[in-house]
Amino acid sequence: MALIPATILTGFLGSGKTTLLKRILTEAHGQKIAVIENEFGEENIDSDILVTESKEQIVQMSNGCVCCTIREDLREALQLLAAKKRQGLLDFDRVVIETTGLADPGPVAQTFFMDDEIAESYLLDSILTLVDAKHAPQQLNDRQEARRQVGFADQIFISKSELVSAEETEALIHRLKHMNPRAPQQKAHFGDVPLKDIFDLRGFNLNAKLDIDPDFLKEDDHDHHDHDHAHGEHCDHPSHKHEGHGHHHHTDDDVKSFVYKADRAFDPAKLEDFLGAIVNIYGPRMLRYKGVLNMKGTERKVIFQGVHQLMGSDLGPEWGKDEARQSRMVFIGIELPREILEQGLEQCLV
């Protein structure tokens, strides 16, 4: 049986996850979608419910979609859905997991890699994060979960941008880009988003192309080095009241990203040892990391990526004849030691 694609939908409370989900479920796309709701006391998607199996909390909707509300283990819910699909009791093409607004998407993503049974049934496609333009500046200042949700995203949708000024939206876009340069951003007006930007993004596919804006740090790179700790641990204002200061918000965020580039090839054994050691120490703080690497001993690109302590690599296409063989890596995490990472990577080069 082909692997079932899975999408994780995350975003802070009130960011519009349920609105987007309802739109996905009611659009005439001909796909049957199983939804796993991991919400507590929020609005449930119950407008189209036809059949209820209360024991297992799986409901069938009128458009052929399935909804499963979990109060216990995500793993069990995924196994149950896959088993019912195999037995022909449920028919669906893909799964969308809507996390609670306070959730860290990391453990949800890890479920797809750590559990053999889940890995044999599902393919994690991407993590979509909704960001509420009106409340995000405050939420990102005050709540680590909100920052983590941004750090994990493969695609960011900005909702409620009509409620704030163009300048505020621009400042938010800029801030999000510093936190996570690899996730494209777009505005989502009441969940109105094309399906091509929701499904089959292959954000977790090792061979998907690595989109990093090479210039994303240029315009104010000095901020990163000089002002990162301006507020430090002695600042007692959780929000720093930075609304009016344009592009300098991101200096307050503990979720940050940086890109490493190298023109010399990596020594595979040295790199493996170094990354293994780094992931051992800093894994819980490493949200997403991904790269296209030039490795000694192969004519092909090596694609690698990881979530927390889980890391994998794969051979990609051959380097083009006129293509510069440059390794590019992006690290997104919480207070990552940039200098240690950069020095260690330098020592892994041939």
Residue pairs with C-beta under 8 A, 6 or more apart in sequence:
1 85
1 86
1 121
3 121
3 122
3 123
4 82
4 85
4 92
4 93
4 94
4 95
4 121
4 122
4 123
5 93
5 94
5 95
5 122
5 123
5 125
5 199
5 200
6 78
6 94
6 95
6 96
6 97
6 112
6 122
6 123
6 124
6 125
7 94
7 95
7 96
7 97
7 125
7 126
7 127
7 128
7 198
7 199
8 96
8 97
8 99
8 105
8 108
8 109
8 124
8 126
8 127
8 128
9 17
9 20
9 21
9 96
9 97
9 98
9 99
9 128
9 130
10 17
10 99
10 103
10 105
10 108
10 127
10 128
10 129
10 130
10 149
10 152
10 153
11 17
11 101
11 129
11 130
11 131
11 132
11 149
11 157
11 159
12 101
12 102
12 130
12 131
12 132
12 135
12 136
12 139
12 143
12 145
12 146
12 149
13 42
13 101
13 102
14 101
14 132
14 135
15 101
15 130
15 131
15 132
15 136
15 159
16 130
16 132
16 157
16 159
16 160
16 188
16 190
16 191
17 98
17 101
17 130
18 42
18 43
18 45
18 98
19 159
19 190
19 191
20 128
20 130
20 157
20 159
20 188
20 191
20 193
21 35
21 45
21 96
21 98
21 191
22 45
22 47
22 191
23 190
23 191
23 192
23 193
24 33
24 96
24 191
24 195
24 198
25 33
25 35
25 45
25 48
25 61
25 63
25 65
26 48
26 63
27 195
29 195
31 93
31 94
31 199
32 64
32 65
32 66
32 91
32 92
32 93
33 65
33 66
33 92
33 93
33 94
33 95
33 96
34 65
34 66
34 67
34 68
34 81
34 90
34 92
34 94
34 95
34 96
35 45
35 65
35 66
35 67
35 68
35 95
35 96
35 97
35 98
36 68
36 69
36 70
36 74
36 77
36 78
36 81
36 95
36 96
36 97
36 98
37 44
37 45
37 67
37 68
37 69
37 70
37 98
38 70
38 74
38 97
38 98
38 99
38 100
38 103
38 108
39 69
39 98
39 100
39 101
40 100
42 100
42 101
44 69
45 61
45 67
46 59
48 61
48 62
48 63
48 65
49 59
49 60
49 61
49 67
50 59
50 60
50 61
50 62
51 59
51 60
52 59
53 59
56 68
56 80
57 68
57 69
57 70
57 71
58 66
58 67
58 68
58 80
58 81
58 84
58 90
59 66
59 67
59 68
59 69
60 66
60 67
61 67
64 91
64 92
65 92
66 81
66 90
66 92
68 77
68 80
68 81
70 76
70 77
74 97
74 108
74 111
75 111
75 115
75 118
78 95
78 111
78 118
78 121
78 122
79 117
79 118
79 121
81 90
81 92
81 95
82 118
82 121
82 122
84 90
85 91
85 92
94 125
94 199
95 122
97 108
99 105
99 108
102 145
103 145
103 149
104 145
104 148
104 149
105 127
105 129
105 148
105 149
105 152
106 148
106 152
106 287
106 307
106 308
109 124
109 127
109 152
109 204
109 307
110 307
110 308
110 310
111 118
112 118
112 119
112 122
112 123
112 124
112 204
113 119
113 124
113 307
113 310
113 312
114 310
123 204
124 204
125 199
125 200
125 201
125 202
125 203
125 204
125 205
126 154
126 155
126 201
126 202
126 203
126 204
127 152
127 153
127 154
127 155
127 203
128 153
128 154
128 155
128 156
128 157
128 198
129 149
129 150
129 152
129 153
129 155
129 156
129 157
129 183
130 156
130 157
130 158
130 159
130 188
131 150
131 156
131 157
131 158
131 159
131 172
131 176
132 139
132 159
132 160
133 158
133 159
133 160
133 161
133 163
133 164
133 168
133 169
133 172
134 160
134 163
134 164
135 160
136 146
136 158
136 172
137 168
137 171
137 172
137 175
137 239
137 242
137 243
137 249
138 239
139 146
140 146
140 147
140 150
140 175
140 249
140 253
141 238
141 239
141 240
141 242
141 252
142 238
142 239
144 254
144 255
144 334
147 179
147 253
147 254
147 255
147 334
148 255
148 287
148 334
150 156
150 176
150 179
150 180
150 183
150 255
151 179
151 180
151 255
151 257
151 287
151 288
151 332
151 333
151 334
152 287
152 288
152 307
152 332
153 180
153 183
154 182
154 183
154 201
154 203
154 204
155 183
155 184
155 186
155 197
155 198
155 201
155 203
156 176
156 180
156 183
156 184
156 185
156 186
157 185
157 186
157 187
157 188
157 193
158 169
158 172
158 173
158 176
158 185
158 186
158 187
158 188
159 187
159 188
159 189
159 190
159 191
161 169
161 187
161 189
162 189
164 172
167 246
168 243
169 187
171 246
171 247
171 249
173 185
174 247
174 249
174 250
175 247
175 249
175 250
175 253
176 183
176 185
177 185
177 213
177 216
178 216
178 217
178 250
178 253
178 256
178 257
179 250
179 253
179 255
179 256
179 257
179 332
180 255
180 257
180 288
180 332
181 212
181 213
181 216
181 257
181 259
181 330
182 210
182 211
182 212
182 257
182 288
182 290
182 330
182 332
184 211
186 193
186 197
201 208
202 208
204 305
206 303
206 304
206 305
206 312
206 313
206 314
206 316
207 303
207 314
207 316
207 317
210 290
210 291
210 292
210 303
210 328
210 330
212 259
212 328
212 330
214 259
216 259
217 224
217 258
217 259
219 247
220 247
220 248
223 248
223 250
223 251
224 251
224 256
224 258
227 248
227 251
228 251
230 251
231 237
231 240
231 252
240 252
242 248
242 249
242 252
250 256
254 334
254 335
255 287
255 332
255 333
255 334
256 332
256 333
256 335
256 336
257 330
257 331
257 332
257 333
258 330
258 331
258 336
258 338
258 341
259 328
259 329
259 330
260 291
260 327
260 328
260 329
260 330
260 331
260 341
260 342
260 345
261 326
261 327
261 328
261 329
262 294
262 326
262 327
262 345
262 346
262 349
263 324
263 325
263 326
263 327
264 294
264 349
264 350
265 294
265 295
265 296
265 325
265 327
265 349
265 350
266 293
266 294
266 295
266 296
266 327
266 348
266 349
266 350
267 296
267 348
267 349
267 350
268 295
268 296
268 297
270 347
270 348
271 293
271 295
271 345
271 348
274 344
274 345
274 347
274 348
275 311
278 286
278 340
278 341
278 344
279 286
279 306
279 309
279 311
280 309
282 333
282 336
282 337
283 308
283 309
284 308
284 309
285 333
285 334
285 335
285 336
286 306
286 307
286 308
286 309
286 331
286 332
286 333
286 336
287 307
287 308
287 332
287 333
287 334
288 305
288 306
288 307
288 330
288 332
288 333
289 305
289 306
289 311
289 329
289 330
289 331
289 332
289 333
290 304
290 305
290 306
290 329
290 330
291 303
291 304
291 305
291 327
291 328
291 329
291 330
292 301
292 302
292 303
292 316
292 327
292 328
293 301
293 302
293 303
293 304
293 313
293 327
293 329
294 301
294 302
294 319
294 325
294 326
294 327
295 302
296 350
298 315
299 318
299 319
300 315
300 316
300 317
300 318
300 319
301 315
301 316
301 317
301 318
301 319
302 313
302 314
302 315
302 316
303 313
303 314
303 315
303 316
304 311
304 312
304 313
304 314
305 311
305 312
305 313
306 312
319 325
329 345
331 341
